[in-house]
Each structure stands twice: as structure tokens, then as C-alpha cells.
């Protein structure tokens, strides 16, 4: 059975946030998704892992080549979409293309924020989830271990991560475009995950008037709030309090919007139409996109922030060439390992047959010695017999061949047969 490395998915380049938010695999869904994937394809998919972030959803698998044609339909069905809604936004890589893609993703070369480090941790989480689901085998395990090693090499040997312009920094920049100095602004963070922590760090550096963390779990909210002398709030209290905040940054794992058009409209009326900046870093979105219709609300999605981020990447682009060179070398190394792995069963068979032949001829030589034949004659016979049997296959194949096939065999034989001059 031929097994390929396949990568299949969509990202911030191939699909807008309106599509990406409909194709997500939260951590609690990864295990059943992996089980469903392997169940749907049977032995055709031997290994699989799913990477799902706000900027990309990708499936990595060790599978028979034909699986690549059916994966779009499976992904659409799992996310309750029509294939026609999904297919135009998908990309697919096989073999060395898939390996190169994995290396580039982990190294931050395929990120909205060039060189950003978060994706490496997200990929490690995806691998851990696949391991726990029993969906990872030798091939993908080796691929991801090399992926992490390449990412480390790229970050240590190049300046790809220097002067990083993060999504969190872009959020502060957008808020400052509206309010200028944030010293009189009140900031509300919805969620308490890694992205909100990064945003809180950047906003704290801008010295706003106050900050508050709203989260489903107050314990997590308080842990984060204590770091920045911020207040806390339950998510259920949001409708009564969002009018108090000038900047709202949201990033949760909710499958449905947390802030709707009606709630924000009431808040704007209460604020007497003072402007409000809302930054939605979640996929699926936490804030209904219709909120952008309100004239006093400046709503920014993760794609909007990406455009701000891209403006600050020029300083790091020079490092991309160096990083790509590292990746090219490591892709070749991995593919060499993969191809060698594929021929191992053949090599084992060749070695086993050679050992059996050697043993048969050795047993005959011992019987000849036992009946009193001259040791020198037995050694001469053994050497001749082994040589003839060793050469029989190649010589017979050469005699049967003709034309281009014979030329190819003649070219290969000197490399396959031992050179007595090199052994001296």
C-alpha cells in the first residue's frame, strides 16, 4: 500500500473569516473529529492530526493518495456545509509539498504575522491531541518532531521573529487611531486565554484609565486581572456594563456571538453616541458582524488586524530567504528518510534471501569437508558458487533486456555490484 503525506485545509489567505469561522475544530471536538475521519476512510488513512486556529484549519495525514480527492467532502459534511461553499477556499499539498508546508507553518512563514511564535505552540497542542486520540503513528510523529526542530532552527538562525508586529500590538494601534492617547480610555477584555493575555500586556503598556476582564470562569479572570490591577466581570453581566467601556477586545472559544447588534445599540445610546472600538479576535466571531453598521462603533475583525500587521513586516522579509533555505534542506532530509522507510521491507527481504542462500551454500561446503574433500577445493567451490548465484539475477535480467532498458541496467550495474579496486 502506497502511503503519502497529505496536508489539506484553508487559511486567512484562501478564505475570509466568514468562511473560516464555519470550519473550526475546537479542542473538545478534535478527538471525535479524528475518530470520525479515520472511521470514514478506514485503512486508507493510517494517521491524522488536525490544526485549528483563528487563521487556519488544516488536516495532516498519512494516507493513500486517492484520499486527497475525498477530504473536501468529509470536511464539509463534518462542519455541516455544502462542498461548493468550501472547495473554492481549500488548498492541498502532497509529499514534499506537504512537508514543506508544515515546516513553513511552524516557523511562522505562513502566518498572518510573519514570524509569530504562537503557531508553534498551537501545532504542538494539535499533535498532543492526535497522540491522545491514538491517531498518530511513526510517519506523522517523525514529521512533527522534525517540524518542531526546523522551527527552532529557523528562529535561532534567522531574524524572522525580530521586531515582531503582533495582533495584540495592532489592536492597540487601532484603538489609538480613534482615541489618540488611551490615558482616558476604559478597556474591557472578554476571555482569559493566551491572546487576551497578550492584548492585556500591550494595552497595559499604553496606561489606559482602567481595565477589566470578563470571562465565564471568574477564577481565570481574576488570575489574569491580578497581573494588571484590573477588575473582573461575569459574562452574564456584559449587557448591563459594556456601555462603560471605550475599547472592547474579545477572544473566546464560544461557538456563537457573545455581543449582538441589539446589545451594542443599547450601549451606544447609553453612551450618547461616544465612539467605541471593538476588536474581535475570535473565530468563530464573538461580535455579530452587523455591529459594524453602527456609525459610532469601530469594529475590527482578525482579518482587519492582519492588514495592519502586514504593514510592519518589511523589516523581517529579508530573513525569509534564509529561512526558506533552511526549510529546503530539511525537506530534502525528511523525504530521504521517508523514501528509505518505504524500501525497508524490500531491503529486509533481500537480506533474508541472501542469508538463506549463504546458509545453504555454507551447509553444502561443510558436508564436502566432512566427507574429506580438500579444504582448498571446498573454499574455491564455495567462492565460485556464491559468485555465480550473486550474479545470476542481474546477468539474466541484462540478457532479457533490450533498448533503453538495457542501457539503464548497464548504467546501474557498476553501482550495484561491488568494486574490487575500492576494497583494496
N, C-alpha and C positions, 0 to 999 in steps of 0.2 A: 504494500500500500504506500503510495506516494503522499508525503505529508509536507505541506507548505506552511510558512509563517504568514499569516494574514492580518492586516490591520484595516479596519473599516469604521467610518464614522463621519461626524460633521463637527465644525468648529466655528469660531467667530468670523472667519473669513468666508466660509462656504455658506453659512446660514445666519440670518438675523436672530436677535434674541426672541422674537415672536415664534420662531420655529424651535430654537434650542430649548426653550422652557417647556416644550411639549415632548421632548426626548431626553429625559433625565432618569438616572438610576440612583436615588438616594441610598445611603449606606445600608438602611434596613431592607432595601429591595434587592441589593446585589446578590445575595445568596439565592433567593428564589429565581432571579433572572438568570444566573449562571446555570442553575439546575434545569430551568426551562430551555435554555439554549442547547445544552448537551442532550437533553431528552428529545428535543425536536430534530436534531441531526444525527443522533445515535453515535455510532463509531466513527462517523465522518468528521466529528470534532472531538479530538482526544484531549485537548487542553484549552482553557479560555480564561480571560480576565477582562474586566470592564472598568474603564476610567471615565468618570463622570464628574465634571466641574462646571462652573458657570460659563466657561468659554469653550468647552468641548465635551463630547460624548464619543468614546471610541471603544471598539471591541478588538482585543488582541486574541488570536487563537492559533493553535496548531491543528490544521485541518486538511482534508483532501481538497485539491484545487477547485472542484466544482461548487464547494460550499460558498465561495465568494459571490456566486450568482444569486444565491437564495437568502443571504443575510439581510438585504434590504427589506424583504418581505417579513422576515421574522422580527426585525426591529420595529417596523411599522405596526405589526399586529400586537406586539407586547405593549406598545405605547398607545394603542387604540387609534392609529392613524391610517389613512389610505396611503398606499405605496406612492401614488402620484404626488402626494404632499411632501414626501420625504426624499425620494430619489434624486430630484434636481440639486439637493444640497449635500449629497454624500460624496465622499472620496474613498478610494480603495487602494491599498498597496499590498504587494505580494513579495515574498522572499527578501532580497536585499533592499528593495524599496520599503518594505515594512520595517526591517531592522533599522534602516536609516531614519525613518520617521520616528520610531521610538527613541533613538538616541537624540534627535533634534528636540523632541518634546521635552525630555528630561533635562536637557541642557538649557532650556529656556529660549531656544532659537525659533520655536514655532508659537511662542506666547504673544499675547496682545502687548504685554510689557516685556520687551526684549531683555532676556537675561534674568527675568524674575525667578526667585528661588522657590516660591510656593508650590509650583507644579511638581517638583521632585518629591516633596512630602506627600502630595496627593497621589502620585503614582505609587509610592511605597504603600500607602493605605490601600490602594486598589489591589496590589499584589498580595498584601496580607489577607484581604477579604477573599481573594481567589484561593489562597492556600487553605484558609479555614473552611471554605466550601468544598475542598477536595478537588478543585478544578485545575490545579497547577501540576505539571509534570516536569520531566527533565528538560525538555526543549525550552518552554517558556521560563522556567526557573533560571536556566542559563542565560536566556535573552535578557531578563530583567536584572540579573546580577551584573551583567556586562553593561547594561544601560546605566545603572547607578554608578558604575566605575567610570564610564565615559563622561557622565555629567560632572563627576568630581574632578576629572582631569581637565575638562573644558573650563570649569570655574577657577581652578587653581593655576592653569597655564595661560589663560587669556583674561582680558579686561571686560568680558561680556557682562559681568554683573556690576561693574563700576558705575557710579553715579546713576544708579537705578531710579527711574521715574515710576513710582508705584501708583496703583489705582487709588490708594489712600491719599497720597500726595496730590493726585489730580482732583480728588473730592474737595480738599481744602482750597485748591486753586480756583475751582468753580464757585465755591462759596464766597471767596474773596472778590471775584468778579462782580458779584451782586452787592455785597455789603462793604467791600473795601476791608478796612481793619475789622477783625472779628471780636475786638475787645468788648463790644456791647451786645454780642450775639449769644443766644442760648442754643445749645446743641443737644439734640436727642439722638441716641443710638438705639436701634431696635435689633436685638440679637446680642449674643455674647461669645461668638465664635472668633476664629483667628482673624478674619477680615475686619470685623468690628474692632478687635483689639488693635490692629494696625491703624485703623482710622482714628481711634481714640488717641493713640500716641501722636499722630500727626496734628490732630486738632488741638490737643493739649499744648503743643508747642506754639500754637497761634494765640494762646491765652484768651479763650472766649470767656464771657461773663459767667457762664455755668455750663455744666454737662450733666446728662442723665442717661442711665442705661435701663432700657425696658426689655424684659425677657420673660419667657414662660416659666423658667426656673429662677426664682429670686436669689437662690444661693449663688448661682453662677454670675448673676448680675452684680451681686454685692462683691464677689471676688474681684471682678473687673473694675467696678466703680471705686473700690478702696484704693486701687493703684493711682487713680487720678483725682481723688477727693470729689468724686461725682455722686449724684443722687441715684436712686433706683425707682423702678416703677413696674407694676404688673402689666402684662399685655392687655388685660381686660380693662385697665384704666385709661388706655390710649384715647378713646373717643372724647373723654372729658378734659384732656390735658394737652393735646397736640397743638392747640392754638397758642400755647405759651412759648413755643419753640420757633426760632428763626431758621434753623438748619436741622433737617432730619435725615439721618443716614440709616438705611435698613439693609440687613443681610441675614435672613433666616433660612431654615430648611422647609418652611411652610409650602405646601402644595397649592395653596390658594392665597390670593392677595390679602394682606393684613389691613391696608389702608385703602378704602374705597373712595370713589368720587364724591358721594354724599357726605362722608365724614370730613373730607378735606374742604369741601364747600362751606360747611358749617364753621369750620375752624377759621377760614379766610374772612367770613362775615364777622366773627367774633373779634378778629384781629383788625377789623376796619380796613381790610384790604392792604395791610402792610405786607410786603413781599415775603415769600417763604421759599427756601431752597430745599429740594427733596432729592436725595441721591439713592437710587435703588440698585444695589449691587447683587441682588439675589436672582437666581434662575432656577425655577420659575419666579416671576416677578412678585415682589411684596406689595407694590403700589400699582393700582389699576392704571394702565396707560392713558385712559381717558382723563386723568387728572391733569395731563399736560395741556388740556384745552383751557384751563383756568388762567386768566391773564396775569394774576398775581402770584402764580406758582411757577418756579423754575424746576422742572422735573428732568433729571438726568438718569439714563439707564447705563448699564455696564458698557454698552457699545459707545455711548456718548463719551464716557470717561476714557475709553480706548483711543478715541481720536485725539483727546488731549495728551494722552500718554505718548502717542506716536510722534508728536511734535518734539519730544525731548529725547528721542532715541539716536539722533545722528552721531553723538559722541561715542556710542558703543558699536556702531556699524562696522568700524574698522576692525574690530575684534572678531567679526563674524567669519571673515575669510580664514583666519587662523583656526577658529573653532570648527569650521566645515572640513578643514584639512585633517584635524584630529579625528573627526567622525568618519571621514572616508577611510582612513587607515583601520579604524576599529570595526567598520562594517566588513571590510575585507577579511579581517581576522575572524570575525564571527561566522561569516559564510564559509570560510575554510574549515572551521570546527564543525559546522552543520553538514557540509558535504562529506567530511571524513566520517562523521557519525552515521551517515546514510550507507556508507560502504563497509562499515564494520562487520555486519553479518556475512557479507561476501568474503571479506578477508579471513574471518573466523573459519568459514567453510574451506577456503583454500588451504589454510594452515592445518586444519584437521585432516584433509585428504592427503596433504604432503606427509604428515606424521604417520598416517596409516600406511602409506607406500613405503616410507623409510623403515617402519617396523617389520613389514612383510619381507623386504629385501634383507634386512638385518637377520631375521629369523632363518632365512634360507642360507645366509652366509655362515651362521653358527652351525647349521646342520652339516654344511660342507666341511667345516673344520672338525666336527665331531666324527665324521667318517674317515678323517685322516688326510684330506686334501691339503696341499701346500698352502700355508698362510699367505705367502706372497701371491699365489694364483687366486686365492679367495679375495684378497684385497683388490687385485686387478679386476676380477669379475664384478665385485660389488661397485667399484667406481664406475665401470663401464655400464653396468645395468642401471644405476641411478641416473647417470648422464643421459642414457637413451630414453628413459621414461620421462625425465625432466624436459627433454627437447621434443618428445613425440607430439604433444599437443600443439605448440607453436609451429613446428615444421609441417604438420598435417594441415593446419589451418592456412599456412602460407601456400602450400601446394594446391589447395582447393580454391584459393582466391585468384582474382584477376582484375586488371584495370586499376581504377582508383583505390579499391580496397586493398589490392596487393601493395601499391605504393605506400599506403598508410601503414600497413603491417611492417613493411621493410623499414619505415622510418621509426616505428615504435620498438622493434625487436632489440636494437642495441641498448635502448634504455631499460628494457625489461630484463634482459639477460645479464649475468654478472660479467664484469670486465676483469680478466685475469691480471692485466697490467696494473690496474688500480689497487689490487690486493697485495702487490709485492712490497 
